[in-house]
């Protein structure tokens, strides 16, 4: 993947940016998932993503890449946690 691609490439609920839990739930409905199921999946994914920096360190991802991604990932995670 292009680590410098900072915007969402695919649309979720017709949007590219600043996605919310409601956007994920609506998109899930489009694929036949009830909103509670979509939100549960999102919560599970967010839980796993919470340790991304630990995984990057363990995998020896260069700090130059980690630093470039840090703000972008933090912004996206905070938006989805709302």
C-alpha positions in Angstrom: 0.0 0.0 0.0 1.0 3.6 -0.5 1.6 4.8 3.1 1.4 8.4 1.8 -2.1 8.0 0.6 -3.9 10.0 3.3 -7.4 9.9 2.1 -9.8 7.0 2.0 -9.8 5.6 -1.5 -13.2 3.8 -1.5 -16.4 5.6 -0.5 -18.1 4.5 2.7 -21.8 5.6 2.8 -21.0 7.9 -0.1 -18.1 9.6 1.7 -14.3 9.6 1.5 -13.4 11.5 4.6 -14.3 11.9 8.3 -16.2 8.6 8.5 -18.3 8.0 11.6 -19.7 4.9 13.3 -23.1 5.8 11.7 -21.5 5.7 8.2 -20.1 2.3 8.9 -23.5 1.1 10.2 -25.3 2.5 7.1 -22.8 0.8 4.8 -23.3 -2.4 6.7 -27.0 -2.2 6.1 -26.3 -1.9 2.3 -24.6 -5.3 2.6 -27.3 -6.9 4.8 -25.7 -6.4 8.2 -27.9 -5.1 11.0 -26.5 -1.8 12.5 -25.6 -3.5 15.9 -23.6 -6.1 14.0 -21.7 -3.5 12.0 -21.0 -1.5 15.1 -19.7 -4.6 16.9 -17.4 -5.4 14.0 -16.2 -1.8 14.0 -15.5 -2.0 17.8 -13.6 -5.3 17.3 -11.5 -3.7 14.6 -10.8 -0.5 16.6 -9.7 -2.7 19.5 -7.1 -4.4 17.3 -6.0 -1.1 15.7 -5.4 0.4 19.1 -2.0 -1.5 19.3 -0.9 -0.6 15.8 2.3 1.2 17.0 3.3 -1.8 19.0 2.9 -4.0 15.9 4.9 -1.6 13.8 7.7 -1.6 16.4 7.7 -5.4 16.6 7.8 -5.6 12.8 10.6 -3.0 12.7 8.7 -0.6 10.5 11.0 2.4 10.1 10.2 5.4 12.3 10.1 7.6 9.2 7.1 5.6 8.0 5.5 5.3 11.5 5.8 9.0 12.0 4.3 9.8 8.7 1.3 7.6 9.5 0.8 8.5 13.2 -1.3 11.7 12.8 -3.4 10.2 10.0 -4.2 7.0 11.9 -4.9 8.9 15.1 -7.3 11.2 13.3 -9.2 8.4 11.7 -9.4 6.3 14.8 -10.7 9.3 16.9 -13.4 10.0 14.3 -14.6 6.4 14.3 -14.6 6.2 18.1 -17.1 9.1 18.4 
